[in-house]
């Protein structure tokens, strides 16, 4: 692929040489929930980036200097979870503040979409006086799958209430459905509710297309940051698609080209480093805008664990770190993700919080920072105190995950349900087998203790039975076998 923004290769070369120079981002507030002025909030969500794909969590080969710079300047949450091992349900939990036992979207299927009765993080922020924007992937309904996946690629009239612009976002640019977001050289993208042709791609065979979509997304992000005036706070959700499939090298010179690796692994490594480069551009843009540079919260995370597609193996770069499983698994490797936040002046550089959280916590956290109340019927709880280091947030008694697509890791029966009441974690597989792990003693989930602690297994099954509403068809509790 080629690109219209050839300067990015030069930026990348400087980044890898250590030349990137982000400035300070600080938020002035006395404590969570009572800021002197509501902070700007920028949430960057990568796609299929594994817990172990970033340098600050042990990645030794792929270079992520800017993401590591956020970790060094702020707080790390080593036990933070996406709310699903796949895209759409994770985003549904982030948006609604509810775990995936209660969201309508439980799989990457067209029929499941964000419904009007469900809360929306953007609506909460908009009502709090924020200007709201989403750049990147939506994946929660409103548009049909593209033609090459059997759809029309158009808006679905009966699902218009699921569009981001109708759920609290003032502005949207990117991909509405997740299948279109498999491709980095699209003919069209959506701006609000209008499909726009991409000059340089539209009507051309793929080998002749010249525009890399991630460059367009970052350009939109930078424009929003540059235009922020410091008077109206911004909530900017950047839902990037890197390093999700398709696994092809971004434009420019691949810094890993000379490595003795399979071509697909060279491409994947460059995708992660390219993502890191664009995160650095966001950091630098915030630092350059003096209207917001001292009052902006920047958070970076990923929507689920690492993928195994197009010949790429998560094991090649140890993308899951020390954890079992990957994308589409409810083991730790499928749901434990990078999560870092920076507020220089508010957070001690290089600090680590061992508070356990997941995507459902983001809605009440952002509401807390904005000085407003979250909806009542949600599962998440504010982790603002953990971000600021000002106290212990309220502990959630348990975390619940569901996964309904018919795929698991290699050799695995797909997991259907997981419940965590730390340190105990239960996984229920599609074949009915129950597994129980003690994450304090066995974070790699190697030893199934279900037969040794039937009373704990029963307690966690009771949580699942109560919390998963509506129930999962065909999944019975208190009757399954344990290995």
N, C-alpha and C positions, 0 to 999 in steps of 0.2 A: 504494500500500500504506500501511496504517496500522501503528502499533506500540503495544504496551503500555508501552514504555519511552520515553515522550515526553521524559524528561530528557536523552536523548542529543543532541537538537537543541540544547539549551542548552549542553551540554558542547562540542559541535562549534563553536558560535559563539565560545565562550571560547578554544578551541584555535586557531581561525583568527586570533583577535586576539592570539595569543602568550601566553595566560594559563596554559597547561599547565605544570606544575612537577614534573617527575620528579626523584627523588632519586638518590643514588649507588648503584651496584651494584658491589661489589668482591669479589674472590676472594682469599683468603690462601693462597698456596702458594709453595714455593721454586722449583719448576720443573715443567714438564710431566711428568706421571706420578707425582709425589710431592707431592701437596697435603697441607697439614697436616690438613685435613679435606676430604672429598669435596665439591665444589661442587654446589649445585643447578644444574640445566641446563634452560633454557627455550628451546625451538626453535620459532620462529614461521615457518611456511611459507605464503606467499601463493599464490594460484592464478591463473596467467596474467598475472602482473605483469611487465611488460617491464623490461629493463635500463635503459631511458631514462624510465621512468614516475615516477622518484623524484628529488626535488630535488637530492640530493647528487651525482647523476650527470647533471645538466644539464637536468632538467625545469624549464621556466620558467613553465608555466601551471597545472598541477595542483599543489595545495599538499599537501606531506607533511612538516609540521614535526616530528612525533615520530620518524618514520623517519630524517629528517635529523639529529635529536638523537642517535640511536644512533650514526650515522656520525661525528658530531662528537666524541662521547665515547669512541669506540673505534677499531676497525680496519676498513678497507675492503679488500675483495679485488676489484679491477676485472676480473680474469680468473678468475672462478669459474663453474663450469658445473653446470646441471642435467644429469642423466644420460640424459635423453630430451627430445624436443621435445613430448611429451604426458604426461598425468597419471600413469597407472598405472605405466608402466615407470620413470619418474623416482622414484616412491615406492618401487618395488621395489628400486632401487639404493640408495636412502637406508636402507631397512630391512635389506638383506642385506650391504651393503658390497661388492657385486659390480657391475661394469659391465653394461650391458644386452646385451652379447654373451653373457653367462652366466646372466642371470636367466631364470626361466621366463616371467615376465610381460614381454612385448615389445610389447604393444598394449593398447588399451582394449577388451578382449573378455572376455566372461564366462567363457570356458573356461580362460583363463589366470589363475592365482592363486598366491599365496605357498604354497609347498609345504613339508612338514615337514622335508625335508632341507636347506632353505635357512636360513642364519643369520637372526637377528632382533636388531635393535638394542635392543629392549625387553627381550628375554631376557638379553642381556649386562648391561644396566643393573640389571635385577632381581637377577641373580646377584651383582652387586657391592654389593647392599644398598640399592638405591634403591626408593622408591615410584614407580610408573610410571603415567602417564595419557596418553591420547590424546583430544583434543577436536577435532572437525571431521570431515574426510573421510578415510576409510580407503582404499577403492578397490582392495584386494588380495584380494578374494574373501570368500566366506562367505554372501552373500545374493544373491538373484535381482534382476534389474532390476525397476523398478516396473511396475505394470500398464499405465500409459500408454506404456510402451516395450516392451510385449509380454511382460512377465514376471509373476511373482506378487507380488513385493515381500517374500517370506518368506525365511527361512533355507534354505540348501540342505543337506540332511542329509549328503551325501557330501563337503561342503566345510567342515564345521564347524571342522576343524583350521586353517583359514585365518583365523578370526576374530581380531581384535586381542586379545581377552581370553584366547585360547588360544596367543598368540605373545608373551606377556610383559607385556602391559599389565594392570595391576591394575584400571584403570577406563577405560571408553570412553563417550563421548557424542557423537553426531553422525550422519553419513551413512555407511553401510557401502558402498554402490555409488556410482560416480561419476555415473551418469545422474540419480539422485535429487538429487544435489548441484548440478544445474543450476538448482534452484528455491529461492528464499529464503522461500517461504511454505508449507512442507510441512505435510501433515496429521499426519505422524508423524515421529519420529526414533528412533534406537536408544540405549538406555542399557544398556551391557554387551550382553547377548544378548536383550534384551526390547524389542520395538517399542512405543513409548509414544505415545499421542495427544497432540497439541499443542492445549491448550485455547485457543480463539480462532481456530483454523484447521480443526480436525477436523470433517469432514462439511459444510463450508461451501464455496460457490463461491468462486473465487479473489478476486473483487472484494469479498467480505465478510470475508476473512481479516484478522486484526489483529496477528499475531505475525511478526516478522522474525527468521529463524533465527539470523542472526549475533549478534543481541542475546542469544539463549539461549546460544550458544557462549561468548561473552565472559563471561556471567554464571557459567558453569561454571568457566572459567579463573580468574576472580577468586576464586571460592569455594575452589579448590584452593590458590591462592597465600595467601589469608587463613588457611587451615588448616594451612599448613606450620609445623612447630614448631622447625625448625633442628636437630633431633636425627637424624631420618631424612631423608637427602637426597632431593630429588624430581627425576625426569626427566619433564618435561612437554612433550609435542609438541603444538603448536597448529597444526592443518592447516586454516587458514581457506579459505573458498571465494571470497571477494572477490579480484579483480574479475572472476571467471569469469562467463560467460553463465549465466542470461539477463541481458541488459544492461538493467536497470531501476533507476531511482533508488531508493536506500534511503529509509527514513522520515525525516521532518523536513524542514526548509527547505533546499533545494538551494542552496549558495552560488554555484553557477554558473548559476542560473536566468536571469539577465539577460544572459548572454553571447549573442552573435550566432552561435550554433553550431547544428548539427542536434541535435534532442532526444536522440538516442541518444548523442551525444558529451557532452552535459551530464550524462546519466545515468552514463556511464562515468567521467567526471572525479569525480563525487560518490562513486562506488563506491570509487575509489582513496583519496580523502580520508577517507571513512568508515572504511576499513580502517586508515588512519593514526591516526584518532581512537582506535580500539580498541587499537591497539598502544600508544598513550599511556596508556590505562587500565591495560594490563598493567604498563607501566613504573612507573606511580604506585602500583599495588598492591604491587609488589615493594618499592618504597621505603618504603611504609607499614608493612610487616611487618618489624620490627626483628630478628626471629629469623632472617631469611634475607637481609636487604638487603645485608649485607656479604660474602655468600658465594654469589652467584648469577651465573651466566653467562647472558647473553641474546643469542641469535643470530636474525637476520632474513634470510630469503631468499625465493625464489619457485620454483615447481616447473617452470617452462619459460617460453618467451618469450610475447609478447603475442598474443592471439587476434584473429581477424578474423571476427566473427559478429554477427548481428542488425543488420547495417548499419553496425556500428562498424568503423573503419579504424585499424590501428596507426599508419598514417602521419599521422593527424590531429594527434596529440600527439607524434610522433616517438618512439613507444614503444620501438623497438629501438635508439634512440640512433644511433650512427654505423655500425651493423652491418646486414648484409644478412639478409633473411628475418624470419620470425616463427614463431609456434607451428606445428608440423608441418614445419618445415624443420630440417635439420641444419647449415645455415649458422649463423653466430654469433648472429644475432638470434633464432633458435629455441631456443638452448641456453645462451647466456651470460646470467647472471641476477644481480640484486643479491645481495650477501652481505656482511653486516656483523656485528660482534660487539662487545660492550662488557663490560669488567671495569675500571671505574675503579680506579686504584691498581695495576693489573697491565698495562694497555695504555696507551701514550701517546695522549692524545686526538688525534683527527684523523690517526692514523697510517695508512699505506697499505702493504699487503703485495702484492708482485707475484708471490708464489707462486701457481702454477696448481693448482687443486683442483676436485673435483666432489663430488656427493652421496655417492659410495662412500667418501669420506674421513671422513664424519661418524661412522660406527660406530667405527673405530679411534681417532678423536680423542676421542670421549666415553669410550671405555674407558680411554684414556691419562689423561684428567682424573680418572676415577674410581679410578685406581690398580689396574686389572685388565688382563688380557690379552684382546685380541680373538680371534675364531676365526682359525684358520690359513688356511683356504681362501677368502680374500677378496682383492679387488683394491685397495681403498683403503688409504691410509697416513695415519697421524696427522699433522695439521697443527697440533697444540697449540703447537709452538714458534713457528710463524708467528702464531698468535693472540696469544701472549704477547710476541713480539718477543725471545725468548731464544735464538734460533739458527735454523738452516736445517733445515726438515723434510726427510726423505728424498724425493728427487724420484721421481715416477713416470715410467717411461721412455716411456709413451704413455697416451693416453686413447682409449676405444673407445665408439662409439654405434651402436645399430641402431634402425631405425624401420620397422615393417611395415604400417602402415595406408595405404590407397590414396589419399592426399591430399597435396598439396604446396602451396606458395605459388602465388599467381596466375601462370599461365603457366609454371609449373615442372613438370618431371617429378619426382615425389616422390623425395627422397633416401632411400636404404636403409641406407647405412653411412657412418660418418665415423671417421677415425683422426687423432689429433693427436699428433705428436712435435715439439714446439715447436722452430722456428717453422712447421714444415711441417704442413699439414692436407690430407688427402685426403677427398673426398666422392664416393661412388658413387651414381648415380641408378638409378631403377628401369629406365630404358631402356638401362642398361649404360655410359653415359657416365661417364668418370672426370674429376674435376677436382682440381687441386692448387694450393694457395695458400700463400704465405709471409705469415703473419700479422704479422710484424714490419714488412714493407714494405707490406702490403696488408690491413689489418685488416677492410676492407669487402668482401673476397673478390670483387674486380672482375675480376681477371686470372687466367685459368686457365693455369698453367705446366706442365701435365702433359706436353705435347709437348717441352718444353725440359729436363725433368729426369726422363726415364723410369726412371733408376736409383732415385731417391727414391720415385717412384710404386710401383715394384716392391717396395721395402722395406716401404712402408706396406701394400700389398696382402698381403704375407707376414704382417705383424702381424695383419691382419684375419682372414686364413685360419686362423691359429693360435688366435686369441683367441675367435672367434665359435663357440661350441659349445653345442648342436648347430648345424651350418651352416644358413644360410638357404636354404630350398628355391628352386632356380632361379637363385641368385646364384653365378656362376662368377668365379673370380679369374684374373688374368693373361691375360684374353681380351677384356676390354671395350675399346671405343673411347674415345679422349679427344678433346675438342673442340679 
